[in-house]
Amino acid sequence: MASAQPVSQDLQPAIDITSTSHVDRIGDDGNISARLDRLPATRSVWKLIVLLSLGFFFEIYDLLFTGYIAPGLVRSGILTSTTAGLFGTSGVASFIAALFSGLFVGTIACGFLADRFGRRAIFTYALLWYVVANTAMLLQTTALGLNTWRFISGLGIGVELITIGTYMSELAPKHLRGRAFAICQAVGFSAVPVVAFLSYLLVPRTPLGIDGWRWVVLLGGSSALMIWWFRRNLPESPRWLASKGRLDEADAVLSQLEARVQKEYGEPLPVPGPAEPVVRKAGFSDMWKPPYRKRTVMLIIFHVFQTVGFFGFANWVPTLLVKQGITVTSSLLYTTVIGLAAPIGPLLGYRIADRFERKHVIVVMAGANVACGLIFSQVSNAAMVVALGVSLTLAGNIISFTYHTYQQELYPTAIRARAVGFVYSWSRLSAVFSSFVIAFILRDFGVTGVFCFIAGAMVIVMIVIGMMGPRTRGASLESISH
């Protein structure tokens, strides 16, 4: 573990959490949090983390099958690989844009649902929402019907992604939080090789006379119906219950968890630390006050451009390979092998998370993305395609793991959820428009043009994070976020 670093002036608090002009505080909330944070890493604690991670698996499966089934949608005649105009509604770009439009609306407009109705309920019903929407989508035969139901599916995914992150941060003790997110992303991104392999087997074929892409969608949705099992085994967040004044329920849920953990631990649990005051309320305007204003602007710019690099490759790689003269079957085989690297990125992040500054990890991995992407656009040899594809996947997923941790550190508890939801929603909006831009560039400038566009976006990521990002390594969450 690296030694603590002095906290720079950029990390000094802008909100006085002792001032009732800004916040309302309930002391008992802090007692619940202190009891949760002292829990050791036993089987019961890790079980909760793994259950949430399995929910994230289905999110990633659904999010990333977009690119893998795209050649099948083109092959079936529902969509075209490019469009005559920039914002055409009959191409692959419109399918990708429909998903990210739904994600944007779900992220920015519906994130309050988990705050109002609870983490457990929204975790369950958002998952059910997109299972139903995907079932309707796989029955469509027109671009309009396909895109409409993909948008509706995206609403559920957007809500679910916010809920899982919040749920995870509230259930995991503070000494496990970083590792918990690493495991969550590793489990989630293991969906990539699964969906890639299923697409390789099914998309070029028509099992039982049904287009293979429809089978890929159906298999993911039917598997996600395990939500009812998830719901039975997941407790409501004690922190959320306490924040709603339901302290007896919070105590009951936490007492049951403490009893299981103590039985597994084999000795008395550690004494809870002091109960720190918990910020109950804060206004949206607080994220626009120094020093948070600088961080908010930085993260908005970051999310607009990191999306181009991550989804520009993940959603388009099968189509890009086909455009390079590789057959649909071979392109899906290559992407299956490339997809095997997806869970490795977060596991590498697990090993390096506390050894290097998060901002430096993002900058270095973005540079690797630029170099590997430009070389990828010039090769067709199978070994080089796979090697560079694996490198791009590792770099992208390490960036993903790192920024999900980093952005949570940059705001105080009172505004963390709404601030992160706000800045993160810009990545969804970016993906809507960048998909059309990539389709336009692919038509007029080919694969090389696409990767030059991606490289330019990642250079901006390197500049904005490198110049504007505060250091956080070794500093406590409170000293960074207050």
N, C-alpha and C positions, 0 to 999 in steps of 0.2 A: 504494500500500500504506500502510495506516495505521501510525503509529508505535506502538511498544510501550507498553502501559499498565502501571502498577505493579500487581503482584499483591496482592490483598487478603488479609487474614488467613484468610479462608474457604478460600483456596487452598493453605494450608500443609499439608505432608505429615503423614499420620497413620501411614503405614507406613514404617519405616526399611528401605530396600531394601538396605542394607549389612549388615543383621542376619540371620544364618543361622537365627535362631529363627523368622523369618517366611518365608524364601525359600531356594531353591537356585538357584545361578547358574552358567551356563556361558559363559565368555568368548568362545568361538568363535561362539556365536550372534550376539553383537554384531558380529563381523567380517562375517558374512553380511549383517546388516541395514545396516551401514555401506556395503558395496559396492552393495547395492540402492538405497539412498537417494541415492547420488551420480550415478545414471544420468540423463543428459539426456533431454529429451522428444523421442525420435525415433519413427519410424514403428513400429518393433517394440514399443516400450512402449505406444504408443496402440493398437496392434492388440490387445494383451492386454486393455486396458480396454474396447475396443469389443466384443470377443468376450463378455466377462462382461456387458456392458450388453445384448447381444442375449438372453442368458439371462434377464436381468431383464425384458426386453420380454415374454417369454412368461409370466413370473410375474404381471405386471400385467394382461395380457390375461385370464388365467385368474381373477385375483382380482376384476376389475371387470366381467366379463361377467355376474356375478350380477344386478346391477340392470337391465342392458339386456335380458336374456332373460326377466325376471320377467313383463312383460305377456304374453309368449308362453306361459309356463307357466300363467298364469291363463286365457288364451284356450283352451288345449288341455284345460282341465278338471282338470289334475293338482293345481294349487294354487289357493287363493283369495287375494284381495288383503288381506283382513283375517280375523281369527279370532274365534270367539265368546268364547273365554277368553284370558287374558293369555299363556299358554304353549301355545297350540294348535299341533298338529303338521301341520296341513294347509294353512297359509298361507305366503305369501312370507317372512314372518319366520322360519319354521322352516328354510327353505332357506338364508337368510343365516346363521342361528344354527348350522346344521350345518357350514358352511364355517369360521366363526370358532372353533367348538369344535375342529375339526381343526387349525386354525392355532395355537390355544392349546396343545394337547397337543404338536404338532410343535415349537413354539418352546421351551416350558419343559422338556419331557421328553426330546427327541431331539436337542437342539443339540450334545450331546457327541459325536455320530457323526462330525462333521467333524474334531473333535480326535483321535479315535481312528483313523479310517480315511483321513484326508486330505481336503483341500479338493476336489481334482480328482475323486476317486471319488464323493463325496457330491453334488457339483454335478451330475454326470452321472446318477446313479441316482435321486436325489430327483426330478429332472425326468422321468425315465422312469416313476417311480412314479405321478405324477399324470396323465401322459398315459394310462396304462392305466386308472386310476380314472375319468377323465373319459369314456373310451370306454365303460366299463361304465355310467356314469351316463346317457349319452345314449340308452341302450337301455331305460331304465326307464319304466314307465307308471303307477306309484303314487307317492304322496308319501313313503311309507316307504322305498321303494327309491331314489328320487331323493336323499333326505336322507342315507341311509346312505352312498352312494357319494360324495356331496359332502363328507361328513366325512372319508372315506378320502383323497380328493383333497387336502383341507386339510392333512392330516398331511404330505404331500410338499411342499406349498407352504411350510408353516411351516419345515421343515428347510432348504429351498432359500433362503429369504430370509435366514436367518442365515448360511448358507454363502457366498452371494454377497457380502454385506457384509464378512465376514472375509477372503475371498479377495481382494477388491478392495483392502482396506487393506494387505494383506501384499505384493501385487504392485506397487502404485503407489509410486514414490519419494515421499518425504515432501513435496517441493516441488510435487508434482502431485496430492497426495491430495484436496485440496478440489475442484479442477477435475475430477478423475476421478469423484468422486461426483456432481458436477453433470451431467457428460455421461451418466453411468450412469442418473440419474433422468430426464434429458431423453429418452434413447433409450427407457427403460422406459415413460414416460408417453405416448410416441407411440403406444402400444398403445390408448390411450383412444379417439382418433378412429377408429382402425381397427375396433375392436370395436363402436363406436357406429354406424359406417357399415354394417358387415356386418349389424348388428341391424336397422337401418333398411330394408335391402334384403330381409332374409330373415324376420325374426320375424313380420311380418303375413301371410306367405305360406306355402305348403306345396309347395316345389319337389320334383318327382317324387313327390308324395303324402306327403312327410315333413315334419313340423313344422319351421318355419324355425328355432326355437331350437336344435334338434338339429344343424342345419348350422353354426350359430355355434360350438357346442362342438367339433364335429368338425374344422372348419377350424383352430381354434387348436391342437388336439392333434396333428393331422397335421403342421402346420408345426413344432411343437416337436420332432419327431423329428430335426431337424437337430442334436440333442445329440451324435450320434456324430461329426459334423464338428467341433463345439466341442471335444470331448474330444481329438481328434487334434491340435488346434492349441494347446491350453492345457497349459503345463507344471505340474507340482506346485509348490506354494508352497515356495521355498527356505527361508523362515523356519520353515514347519511341519516340513520335513525336518530342519533343524538342531535344532529343539526336541525331536525324537525321537532325537537323537544320530546321525542318518544324515548326517554331515557330508560324506562323500565324494559322496553323491548330491546334496546341496544345492550343493556346489561345482561339480559337473558341470553341473547345470541352470543355475546362475547364470553359469558360464563361457560356455556356449553363448549365453545372452542377451547377455552383455557383448560377445561377438565380433560379433554382429549389430548391436548398438547402435553399437559403435565404427566399423564399416564405414559405417554411415549417417551417423554424426557427422562423420567425415572427419578426425579428429585424436584424439590420446590422450585417454582418459576422465579426468575430474577425479580427483584423489587422494581416496580415501575419507576421511571424517572419522574422528575417534577412535571406537573401538568402546566404546560405553557398556555397562555391565553390564545383562544382560537377565534380568528376573525369570522364573524357571522355574515356581515354584509359589506359590500363596497360597490362603488359606482363604476359604470363603463368608462367614465371620463378619466379614472385613475390610471389606466394603461397609456394615456396620452400625456402624462406628467413625467418630468425628468426623474430618474434616468430611464424609466420604462418606455418613454416615447421613442428613444433611439433604438431600443431593442425591438419594439413593435415594427418600426419602419424596416429594420434589418430583416426581420423574419418574414415580413410580407414580400420583400424583394427576393429573399432566399427561396420562398415557396413557389413564387411565380416561375423561377428559372430551374430549380432542382427537379420540378415535375417534368420538364422537357427532357432532362437527362434520364430520369428513372423510367417513366412510362413511354418516352420516345423510343427506348430500346425494348422494354418488356412487352409492350402492346404491339409493336411493329416488327419484331425480329423474324417471325415466320414469313410475313409478307415481303420484307426486305430481302431475305434469302431467295425467295422465288423470283424477285426482280433481278437478282444477280445471276439467274439462269439455273438455279438449283430446283429440282422437282419438289412438288408439294410434300410427297412422302419423305424425301431426304431432308427437307427443311424441318419437318416435324421431328424426325429422328435426331437431328443435330440439336434442336431446341430442347428435346427431352434430356439429352446428355448435359447440355448447358444448365438446365433447370436443377440438376442434381446438386449444383453448387449453391443454390439459393439459401438453404438452412445454415450453410457453413459461415456465411457472412456474419450473422448475429453471434454465432459461437466464437468467432475470432474477436468480435466486439466485446464479448464477455471477458476475454483474456486481456484486452488492452484498455478497457474502459477507464480504469483508474491509474493507468501508467502514463497517459499522454493527455494533454489538453484536448477537450472535445472539438474546439474550433480548429485545432491543427489537424486532427484526424479528418474532419470534413474537407478541409482544403486539400490535403494530400490525396484523398480518395477521389475528389473531383478532378484533380490533375491526372490521376491514373485513368479516369473515365475518358478524358479528352484524348489522351495518347492512344489508348486501346481502341476507342471508337473510330478514330481516323484511319488506323491501320486496318481495322475490321472491314471498312468500306472498300478496301482495295484487294481483298483476298477472296479466293473461292476454294482453296485447298481445304479438305475436310478437317485435317488436324489443326490448321491455323484458325479456321472458323470456330471450332470448339474451344480451343485454348483462349482465344480472344473473347469469345462469348462468356466463358467462365470468369475471366478477369473482369469483364464489365459487370457481370452479375454480383461478384464478390464486392467490388467497389461500391456498387449501388446499394447493396444491402447493408454494408458497414455504414454508409452515409445515413441510411434510414434508421438503423438502430441508434446511431449517435445523436442525430437531431431530435429523435423522439425523447431522448433523455434530456438533451440540452435545452430544448424549448420549455420543458416543465420546470427547469431550474431558474429560469429568468424572470419569473413573476412571483409575487407573494401569494399565499394561500387564498386570500380573499378574492382575488381576481384571476387565479391561475386557470380554472376551467374555461371561463368565458374568453379570456385573452388568448389561450392556446387554440380554442375552437375558432376564434375569429381569424387569427393569422393562418391557421391550417386550412381554412376554407378557401384561401386564395390559391392553394395548390390545385384544388378541384376546378376552380374557375379557369385557371391556366390550362389545365388538361383539356378542357372543352375546346378552347381556341387553338392550342398547339396541335391537336390532332388534325384539324383542318389545314393548318399551315404545313405540317409534315406531308399530308396527302398532296398538297399543291406543289411542294418542293420535289417530292418523289416523282411526280408526273413530268415536271419541267427540267429538273436537275439531277435526277437519279439518286441512287443510294449514297453516293459521295456527297451530294448536296445536303441530304438529310443529316449525315453525321457532322458536316461542317456547321449546320444549324445547332445541333446538339452540343458540339464543342464550344460554340460561342456562348450558349446558355450556361454551361458549366464554368467557363472563365468568369462570368459575372458572379456566380456562386462563390468562387474562390476569392474574388475581390471583396464582396460585401461581408462575408463571414470573417475573412482575414483582417479587414480594416475596422469593422464595427463591432465584432463579437467580443464580449467580455470574457476574461478567464474565469473558470469555475473549478479547476482541479484542486482538490484538497480542502476546499472551503465548505463549510456547513451550508445546508440548504437555506437556513434562516439568514445567514450573513449574505448570501447571494440574492435571495428573493425579497428581502425586506427593504 
